Structures are given as C-alpha cells and as structure tokens.
C-alpha cells in the first residue's frame, strides 16, 4: 500500500514537471516569453517540490536505519498527516521498528540464556583472538586455571609459565594434557581447541576439563577388578590345599592326641603321599602365578630405534608360519606407506604382536575362511599404528572391558597376563593398546604410537 501511494505521488509530480516543460518549450518557440517564463517558474517549483518530497522520505528512512544501527527503538514517526502516502509510510516504519525490536529482545534473551548455560557448565570454556585477548571465560575455567578475571593469556604466566606457553602454542584441533600444581592440589587438565569465526574475527575456542576425578575412578575400578581376579585365582589354589591338609591331619590326629604308628595302614600312607604331592603342585602353581604378576611389574624400559614396519610385520609372519595351526589360515601383511618407520624396541613390540597373533589364531579355531591381518600405517591425525585383525568369534560385550585386567582369561590354559603385559609394553613406548570387537565378524587390537 505504501509503495503504491509513493509511486502515485512520484508519477503525478513527474507528469506535472513534464507538462510544465512542454508548456515552457511551446510558448518559448512561439515567442510568447511571458507564458514561457510562467511555465519555467512552474517547472522550477515542481522540480523543487519533487526533490523536497524525495529528500524528506529519504531522510526519514535514513533516520530509521541510523536508529536501528544504534539500537534505539524509541524512534516513532507521526501517523496522522495530511499526505496519505507519508502517513502510511510512517505507520509501516513504526511497525517494522517494533518487529526489529522484538527480534532484538529475543536475541538478547537467547544470548543471556546461552551465557548462563556456559557459566553453569562444569567444564571450562574460553575464547581468545590471535593477539591473546580473552573474549570469554566462564567461571569454571577461572576456577580450573586458578586466576580471576581472565583478560589475556599472558595472565597465565602468573599461574604457571608452562601453561602460558601451552596456550600460546595452541592450534585448532589440538588436544593437550597438562598437570597444574598449586599449594593445595594437583589438577590433571585436558585441553581441546577448535577455530571459530565471529564478526569476521578468527577466535580459538578452548574447552578445559579436570579429568583427575575420572582417572581416579578408573584407577579405583581397575584395582577392584584386579583384586577380584587375584582373589579368585588365589582362592582356587588355596582351597584344595586346605581341604587336603585337613584330610591328612585327620590321619594323624585322634581325640586323645596323635595317632600311634601302629594304627596306620598302607592306604593312609599312600593317600598322605598323594595329598602332599597335590599340595606341592598347588604351591608351584601359586608360585608361578606370583611370578607372572612380577613379570608385569618388572618390564624393562624399551631400547628404542627406528625400525621398518614392513620388516617387523614380516618377522612376525615368519614366526607365525612355523605354527602348525596356521595351515588353514590366510595370514596377510599390509603396510602403507611402504617405507613406514616405527621408533620402538623391536624385540618387545615383536613379542606383543606375536602374542596378539597367537590369541587371534586360538580364537579362530578350525574356521574354514579364517583370516588374520597385520597392518601398519598412519591415521588421520598423524599417529602411527599397528593392528592385528581376525575374523574369529570375537569378544563378548560384557567381557571386552576385562581383557586387559591381569590374570583374566577366557581360555582353559594360560595365566592371563599376556594382554596386560602387552599393554604395559606399549604404554612404556608412549603409545596405547586398544581393542574393538564385533562378535562373529571381527576383532581388532590396535597399537598407536605418537
């Protein structure tokens, strides 16, 4: 409606200007200069009115946008005018002003809502620009970094120089661990960074979390599981010793004291010897069990050197080929890139791979399409990896968290220290050993090295 009235006003004024110009030209060429002058004055007035009308409208719209730019929503235009088109224009600008004001208020409410969420979050969040100016830091990050308020990352120098250097060197998608120590406690922090752009300004968003509690809970859980296994193994060994010892004591002890030699028969002596032999065997088993435990605690520090991954995996394959069970198993080695080198203790990692490969071989059994793959490469974040893959029955979901617990085993034979020892060796290399399994499809043990 507004645009139609303005359009009519403009067309009408342009039409009057055109008629005045034609009238002036007509009387000028007829030599009637008085009439020509009259139409010239009329033309000038109409042109001035048109300019004034356009400028008035433009100024009004300019005032409106300036007010919006300055977030001044108090501007109101009069809606009772003699000119219908201007009256409707003012009404439309006032309505638009109200709508923009409502949107602005909703945006402010949302911003306050999200700000409150960030403030109440139990993880630290901060953003800073390339110059190190911190644009946002929630209370949690101030508490974790033990400094308030945070305005610039240089303030972290007052907390810990290494912490400041870590922040100064942060790049997008970095993941860092840092132990912050003060007079009261030690805090294990994990930092994750990502790049964001706000108002054409590149910022680094850093999420900081105290993982000490989580690590402590996992450590406690690991000890509980270990104690359960130790208790189970020791009780299995001690129970028959106690039972047999009790039976032998009954041969030698009567109600009134020790049984005399004349009361012994040959069967009692034979059973006593057999019982002592069982006690000896159980004792040896217990000693072997303890020795296995000691082997986990006494892993020597790795003697690292650069080793070609292809050479390492080929060595493991040759050793596995000597096993009779590999007759019906497809054993494959894949390395990419071909010249990939690993900074490792070759003997220790070869032993780990051999142990994992034997486990895969035992799990596959007599499966017709049995396959084992040894693979090495570089993942998408630049870490080198070595993995052992098989298409055996897999590990049940309820047991997969237990496989690295010392002495835990699902096999009828073995001490159950192989996987825990393997994980300890990889950890001493600064790497990690993890497993994923899909029952009846695949099982993969993955070693990653930084």
C-alpha positions in Angstrom: 0.0 0.0 0.0 2.8 2.4 1.0 4.8 1.8 -2.2 1.6 2.3 -4.3 0.9 5.7 -2.8 4.5 6.8 -3.1 4.5 5.5 -6.7 1.4 7.6 -7.5 2.9 10.7 -5.9 6.1 10.3 -7.9 4.3 9.7 -11.2 2.0 12.7 -10.6 4.8 15.0 -9.8 6.9 13.8 -12.8 3.8 14.2 -15.0 3.4 17.9 -13.8 7.1 18.5 -14.4 6.8 17.1 -17.9 3.7 19.2 -18.7 5.4 22.4 -17.4 8.5 21.6 -19.5 6.4 21.1 -22.6 4.4 24.3 -21.9 7.6 26.3 -21.5 9.0 24.9 -24.7 5.8 25.5 -26.7 5.5 29.2 -25.6 9.2 29.8 -25.9 9.3 28.8 -29.6 6.0 30.8 -30.2 7.8 33.9 -28.9 5.4 34.3 -26.0 8.1 34.7 -23.4 5.7 35.8 -20.6 3.9 32.5 -20.7 7.2 30.7 -21.2 8.5 32.3 -18.1 5.4 31.4 -16.2 5.8 27.7 -17.1 9.6 28.0 -16.3 8.7 29.1 -12.8 6.1 26.4 -12.6 8.7 23.8 -13.7 11.2 25.0 -11.1 8.6 24.8 -8.3 7.5 21.3 -9.3 11.2 20.2 -9.5 11.9 21.7 -6.1 8.7 20.0 -4.6 9.8 16.7 -6.1 13.3 17.0 -4.6 11.9 18.0 -1.3 9.5 15.1 -1.3 12.2 12.6 -2.2 14.7 14.0 0.3 12.1 14.1 3.1 11.3 10.4 2.5 15.0 9.5 2.2 15.9 11.4 5.4 13.1 9.7 7.3 14.3 6.2 6.1 17.9 7.2 6.9 16.9 8.3 10.5 15.1 5.0 10.8 18.2 2.9 9.8 20.5 5.0 12.0 18.2 4.4 15.0 18.2 0.6 14.2 22.0 0.7 13.9 22.4 2.4 17.3 19.8 0.0 18.8 17.5 3.0 19.5 14.0 1.6 19.3 12.3 4.7 20.8 12.1 6.5 17.4 8.4 7.0 16.4 7.1 8.7 13.3 3.7 10.6 13.3 0.9 8.6 11.7 -1.6 11.5 11.4 -0.6 13.5 8.3 -2.4 15.3 5.5 -0.4 13.3 3.0 -1.8 9.8 2.8 1.3 8.2 1.4 3.6 9.6 4.1 1.1 8.6 6.8 1.2 5.0 5.6 5.0 5.1 5.2 5.3 6.2 8.8 2.9 3.6 10.0 4.9 0.9 8.2 8.3 2.1 9.6 6.8 2.1 13.1 5.6 -1.5 12.6 9.0 -2.5 11.2 10.7 -0.8 14.2 8.5 -2.8 16.6 9.3 -6.1 14.8 13.0 -5.5 14.8 12.8 -4.5 18.5 11.1 -7.8 19.3 13.7 -9.8 17.4 16.5 -7.9 19.1 14.9 -8.6 22.5 14.5 -12.3 21.7 18.2 -12.4 20.5 19.3 -10.8 23.8 17.2 -13.3 25.8 18.7 -16.2 23.9 22.2 -14.8 24.3 21.7 -14.4 28.1 20.3 -18.0 28.2 23.3 -19.4 26.4 25.7 -17.3 28.5 24.0 -18.7 31.7 24.4 -22.2 30.3 28.1 -21.6 29.7 28.6 -20.1 33.1 26.9 -23.1 34.8 28.8 -25.7 32.7 31.1 -27.9 34.8 33.8 -27.7 32.0 35.9 -24.7 31.4 35.3 -22.7 28.2 37.2 -19.7 26.9 37.8 -17.9 23.6 40.8 -15.7 22.7 41.9 -14.0 19.5 45.3 -14.1 17.7 46.6 -11.3 20.0 45.8 -13.4 23.0 42.9 -11.3 24.3 40.4 -13.5 26.1 36.9 -12.5 24.9 35.0 -15.0 27.1 35.9 -17.2 30.0 33.3 -18.9 32.2 33.7 -19.2 36.0 34.7 -22.9 35.7 37.8 -22.1 33.6 38.8 -19.3 36.0 38.5 -21.8 38.9 40.4 -24.5 37.0 43.2 -22.2 36.0 43.2 -20.5 39.4 43.0 -16.9 38.1 40.3 -14.4 38.1 39.4 -12.4 36.0 41.0 -13.7 32.8 41.5 -10.9 30.2 44.7 -12.1 28.4 46.5 -15.4 28.1 49.7 -13.7 29.4 48.0 -13.7 32.8 48.6 -17.4 32.9 52.3 -16.7 33.4 51.3 -15.9 37.0 49.8 -19.3 37.3 52.4 -21.5 35.5 54.8 -20.5 32.8 54.5 -23.8 31.0 50.7 -23.4 31.0 51.1 -20.0 29.3 53.5 -21.5 26.7 51.0 -24.3 26.0 48.2 -21.8 25.4 50.4 -19.5 23.2 51.3 -22.5 21.0 47.7 -23.9 20.7 46.5 -24.5 17.2 43.0 -25.6 16.0 42.1 -29.2 16.8 44.9 -29.6 19.3 44.4 -32.0 22.2 46.7 -31.5 25.2 47.2 -32.8 28.7 48.6 -30.6 31.5 49.1 -31.2 35.2 48.6 -28.0 37.1 50.1 -27.9 40.6 49.4 -25.4 43.4 49.8 -25.3 47.1 46.5 -27.2 47.7 46.3 -29.9 45.0 47.3 -31.3 41.6 44.8 -31.0 38.7 45.0 -33.1 35.6 43.7 -30.9 32.8 42.7 -31.9 29.3 42.6 -29.1 26.6 40.7 -29.3 23.3 40.8 -26.4 20.9 38.8 -25.5 17.8 38.7 -22.5 15.5 35.5 -20.3 15.2 34.8 -17.1 13.4 32.6 -14.3 15.0 32.1 -10.9 13.3 34.8 -11.8 10.8 37.3 -12.3 13.6 39.0 -15.7 13.9 39.0 -17.0 17.5 40.3 -20.1 19.2 37.7 -21.8 21.4 39.3 -23.9 24.1 37.5 -26.5 26.3 39.2 -27.4 29.5 38.2 -30.2 31.8 39.6 -31.6 35.0 40.0 -35.4 34.3 41.6 -36.2 37.7 38.3 -37.5 39.1 37.6 -39.6 36.1 41.2 -41.0 36.1 40.9 -41.7 39.8 37.6 -43.5 39.3 39.0 -45.6 36.5 42.1 -46.4 38.6 39.9 -47.5 41.5 37.8 -49.6 39.2 40.9 -51.2 37.8 42.1 -52.1 41.3 38.8 -53.6 42.2 38.7 -55.7 39.1 42.4 -56.8 39.7 41.7 -57.7 43.3 38.7 -59.8 42.3 40.8 -61.7 39.8 43.6 -62.1 42.3 41.2 -63.3 45.0 39.6 -65.8 42.6 43.0 -67.2 41.5 44.4 -67.5 45.0 41.2 -69.0 46.4 41.2 -71.6 43.6 44.7 -72.6 44.6 44.4 -72.4 48.4 41.0 -74.2 48.7 42.2 -77.7 47.7 45.4 -77.2 49.8 43.2 -76.5 52.9 40.9 -79.4 52.1 43.7 -81.9 51.6 45.6 -80.7 54.6 42.5 -81.2 56.8 42.1 -84.8 55.5 45.8 -85.6 56.2 45.6 -84.1 59.7 42.7 -86.5 60.4 45.0 -89.4 59.7 47.5 -88.3 62.3 45.2 -86.8 65.0 42.8 -88.6 67.3 40.5 -87.4 70.1 43.1 -88.1 72.8 46.1 -86.9 70.8 48.4 -88.0 68.0 47.7 -91.4 66.3 50.4 -94.0 67.1 52.4 -95.6 64.2 50.8 -99.0 64.9 47.4 -97.6 63.9 48.5 -96.6 60.4 47.7 -98.7 57.4 49.2 -98.7 54.0 46.2 -96.8 52.3 46.6 -93.9 54.8 50.3 -93.6 53.9 49.6 -93.7 50.2 46.8 -91.1 50.5 49.1 -88.9 52.6 51.8 -89.0 49.9 49.3 -88.2 47.2 47.8 -85.4 49.2 51.3 -83.9 49.8 52.0 -84.2 46.0 48.8 -82.2 45.3 49.8 -79.6 47.9 53.2 -79.3 46.2 51.7 -78.9 42.8 49.2 -76.3 44.0 52.1 -74.5 45.7 54.1 -74.5 42.5 51.1 -73.1 40.6 50.8 -70.3 43.2 54.5 -69.5 42.8 54.1 -69.4 39.0 51.1 -67.2 39.4 53.1 -64.8 41.6 56.0 -64.9 39.2 53.6 -63.9 36.4 52.5 -60.9 38.4 56.1 -59.9 39.0 56.7 -60.0 35.2 54.1 -57.3 34.7 55.8 -55.1 37.3 59.3 -55.6 36.0 59.0 -54.8 32.3 62.4 -53.3 31.2 62.5 -49.8 29.7 62.3 -50.1 25.9 65.5 -49.7 23.9 64.0 -47.7 21.0 65.4 -47.4 17.5 63.9 -46.7 14.0 62.5 -50.0 12.6 60.9 -50.6 9.2 57.3 -51.6 9.8 57.5 -54.0 6.9 60.5 -55.8 8.4 58.8 -56.1 11.8 55.5 -57.5 10.4 57.3 -59.9 8.1 59.3 -61.2 11.0 56.1 -61.9 13.0 54.5 -63.6 10.0 57.5 -65.9 9.6 57.3 -66.8 13.3 53.6 -67.5 13.0 54.1 -69.6 9.8 56.0 -72.1 12.0 52.9 -72.8 14.0 51.0 -75.9 12.9 47.6 -74.2 13.4 48.3 -71.7 10.6 47.9 -74.4 7.9 44.3 -73.3 7.1 44.6 -69.6 8.0 45.1 -66.8 5.5 47.8 -64.6 7.0 48.2 -61.2 5.4 50.6 -58.3 5.9 49.8 -54.7 4.8 52.0 -51.6 5.3 51.3 -48.1 4.0 53.4 -46.2 3.2 55.9 -49.0 2.3 58.8 -47.1 3.9 57.0 -46.5 7.2 59.3 -46.5 10.2 58.5 -47.0 13.9 60.6 -45.7 16.8 60.3 -48.8 19.0 62.0 -51.6 20.8 61.8 -54.2 18.1 62.0 -57.2 20.4 59.3 -56.0 22.8 56.8 -55.0 20.1 57.5 -58.1 18.1 56.7 -60.1 21.2 53.4 -58.1 21.6 52.4 -58.7 18.0 53.3 -62.4 18.3 51.1 -62.7 21.5 48.2 -60.9 19.8 48.5 -63.0 16.7 48.6 -66.3 18.7 45.5 -65.1 20.5 43.8 -64.5 17.2 44.9 -67.9 16.0 43.5 -69.7 19.0 40.2 -67.8 18.8 39.6 -68.6 15.1 39.9 -72.4 15.8 39.1 -74.5 12.7 37.1 -71.9 10.8 37.3 -72.5 7.1 37.6 -68.9 6.0 40.0 -68.0 8.8 41.9 -64.7 8.2 44.5 -62.8 10.2 45.8 -59.4 9.1 48.8 -57.5 10.4 48.6 -53.9 9.2 50.7 -50.7 9.8 50.1 -47.1 8.7 49.4 -43.5 9.7 45.9 -42.5 10.9 44.1 -39.2 10.1 45.6 -37.3 13.0 49.2 -38.3 12.1 49.7 -41.1 14.7 51.4 -44.3 13.5 49.6 -47.5 14.3 50.0 -51.3 14.1 47.0 -53.6 14.3 46.1 -57.2 14.4 42.8 -58.2 12.8 41.0 -61.5 12.7 37.5 -62.7 11.7 37.0 -65.0 14.6 34.1 -65.3 17.0 35.0 -62.0 18.7 34.9 -60.9 22.4 31.5 -60.7 24.1 30.5 -57.2 25.0 30.3 -58.0 28.7 33.9 -59.2 28.7 35.7 -56.7 26.4 36.4 -54.3 29.4 38.1 -57.2 31.3 40.6 -58.5 28.7 43.5 -56.2 29.8 43.0 -57.0 33.5 45.9 -59.1 34.7 45.2 -62.8 35.1 41.8 -62.5 33.5 41.4 -65.2 30.8 38.6 -66.9 28.9 40.9 -69.7 27.8 41.3 -73.1 29.5 45.1 -72.7 29.6 47.4 -69.7 30.2 48.0 -67.3 33.0 46.0 -64.4 31.6 49.0 -62.0 31.8 49.6 -61.8 28.0 47.3 -58.9 27.1 48.0 -56.9 30.3 51.8 -57.3 29.7 51.4 -56.3 26.1 49.5 -53.2 27.2 52.2 -52.3 29.7 54.9 -52.7 27.0 53.0 -50.4 24.6 52.4 -47.9 27.4 56.2 -47.7 28.1 56.6 -46.8 24.4 54.3 -43.8 25.0 51.5 -45.4 23.0 48.2 -47.1 23.6 46.8 -50.6 23.0 43.0 -50.8 22.5 40.5 -53.4 21.2 37.3 -53.3 19.4 35.2 -56.4 18.5 32.0 -57.3 16.7 31.0 -60.8 17.7 31.2 -63.4 14.8 32.6 -60.7 12.5 35.9 -59.2 13.6 38.3 -58.4 16.4 40.9 -55.7 16.1 43.8 -54.9 18.5 45.3 -51.5 17.7 48.6 -50.1 18.9 49.0 -46.4 18.4 52.3 -44.5 18.7 52.7 -40.7 18.8 
